Amino acid sequence: MSVSTSFSTKYLDIYTSGSYVLSSTEGNITVANQWHNYPLAFWQTQLNFATWCATTGCGLSVHDQLRGHYDFATDSRNLSQSIFHFHTYYQTRKILRQISAPLTTDEAWNRYNNTYNHSAYHAVCSEFDVDPKSDWRLNRRTEWLVRGHGSIFTPLGPELQSYLRQSVTEAENGFVL
């Protein structure tokens, strides 16, 4: 096999912005409460956790390994980068499977309330020596609000006020420091 020989394959892109970015949920008090009280139920948070385990938890640097910043020859850099990308994808999918988190193509998938196995999540946290209460949410440029008990008074009476809104650009760069 020569250096120029390669192959390509298609795989499920679990990081697509259509499923990763949280769309605005203005007026939906249930989603805002869920974000505040049960953030690991969100697909984005589950994916963040699994990606952290597959990268930082395994000692992989976004800047060095995943972007291919090496002093090697171009072919070696490309090969190394491909291996690290495969590792990250494989381990992320493996961890999502371990915690029984449905993928975006599964019928049970839900962006805001995605099921997962709590016991398995705790076991993975123990494996990576990380606190299960860690906040895996993408908080940078994510706005969320629940005023009081979810309502404010207007001249017409109490009105639900809540929102969860995220910048697409910030979310797509969520894994970049």
NORBEL-V739421 format. One line per field, one symbol per residue. ss: DSSP state (H for helix, E for strand, L for the rest). burial: b if it has 9 or more other ideal C-beta (glycine too) atoms within 8 Angstrom, else e. A space follows every 50 residues. Layout:
BEGIN
ss->???
burial->???
END
This chain:
BEGIN
ss->LLLLLLLLLLLLLLLLHHHHLLLLLLLLHHHHHHHHHLHHHLHHHHHHHH HHHHLHHHLLLHHHHHLLLLLLLHHHHHHHHHHHHHHHHHHHHHHHHHLL LLLLLLLLLLLLLLLLLHHHHHHHHHHLLLLLLLLLLLLLLEEEEEEEEE EEEELLEEEEEEEEEELHHHHHLLLLL
burial->eeeeeeeeeeeeebeebebbbbeebeebbebbbbbeeebbbbbbbbbbbb bbbbbebbebebeebbebeeeeeeebbbebbeebbebbbbbbbbbbebbb bbbbeeeebbbbebbbeeebbbbbbeeeeeeeeeebbbeeebebebeeeb beeeeeeebebbbbbbeeebbbebeee
END
